[in-house]
């Protein structure tokens, strides 16, 4: 009996001066669902482009005319592709801790992409942590933190990080970063392995100071991309 073909594990390769190569992972578009007050509430997803035996090349210079896909514009565009130095400590060790009742919020501000799902016009997870003696409030905080795309925020319950169950895929966020979920490994330009996490966001505007990770610069430069 012939052996069944082995499906390669998903991974993302940051190519020197070029695009991200997404191996063995679906790619889809994602946008935010907004309230009548302009507050982001949750996510809306498009149809997925399924992986083949060839990697999917996604733009990271910000200049492609076929976003989120690469069209070769990086070769002529004026942009700095160099990665930033990544922290030596893992997320759990370097993140700030905000203690509540039966709950701890972990926060690494360097990873913020300004998604806005961590608060409303009236409150935020940082304010609500003080009220987590109320189980309803505690549940609200946990759900809000789970919507954070970059992994800047994480929930600690009973002494352990509790991550949401997310599919293995790459989502191009409208006017924002690439949202990578499900613990897909990412390598930088030099081939070094980034910390593997359940959710990370990768720069696709070409201007982040924390490449290949997003640092929210797309919002400052009013990056527009489907």
Protein Blocks (a to p, Z undefined) as FASTA:
>chain_A
ZZddddddddddddehiacddehiacddddddddfkopafbdcddddddddfbdcdddfk
lpackbcbdehlmmmpccdfbdcdddfbdfklmpccdddehiacdddfklpgolopmbcf
kbcfklmmmmmmpmklmmmmmmmmmmpmnlmaccdeehiacdddddddddddehiacdde
hhiacddfkopacdddfbdcddfklpackbfbdehlmmmnopacZZ
